[in-house]
Amino acid sequence: MNNSNEVILSSRKNGNGAFRSWITDRMLPGIFLLVIIQAIALGTLSIRTHQKLIDLEIYLKEDIEELKRNVAAKASSQIIYRECEKINLQEALREEKMKAWTLYRIELTK
């Protein structure tokens, strides 16, 4: 109590200089502490955001790899399907050639 009365009295005697000095002495450490706390909070937020970006990048890379595998699997299955179609067509063509050759031989023997 005595200290605050002295500040009030000294600020009245000397103008606002003593009061300003008292505010500076009392408030400045608190302001610095708040600035430090905010810097730590922003740093923590920045680290968390950076980690989330790294996690997102890993997740996207995994998705891209899965899409590549799916595309490769579809492409290879289409290639296999086309090859099977070619084989089936070749077999059908061979059968038709055999039929035509048989009919030609029958016509020749008549």
Contacts in CASP RR format, 6 or more apart in sequence:
PFRMAT RR
TARGET T0000
AUTHOR 0000-0000-0000
METHOD contacts of the structure
MODEL  1
MNNSNEVILSSRKNGNGAFRSWITDRMLPGIFLLVIIQAIALGTLSIRTH
QKLIDLEIYLKEDIEELKRNVAAKASSQIIYRECEKINLQEALREEKMKA
WTLYRIELTK
7 18 0 8 1.000
7 19 0 8 1.000
7 22 0 8 1.000
8 19 0 8 1.000
10 18 0 8 1.000
10 19 0 8 1.000
11 17 0 8 1.000
11 18 0 8 1.000
11 19 0 8 1.000
11 22 0 8 1.000
END
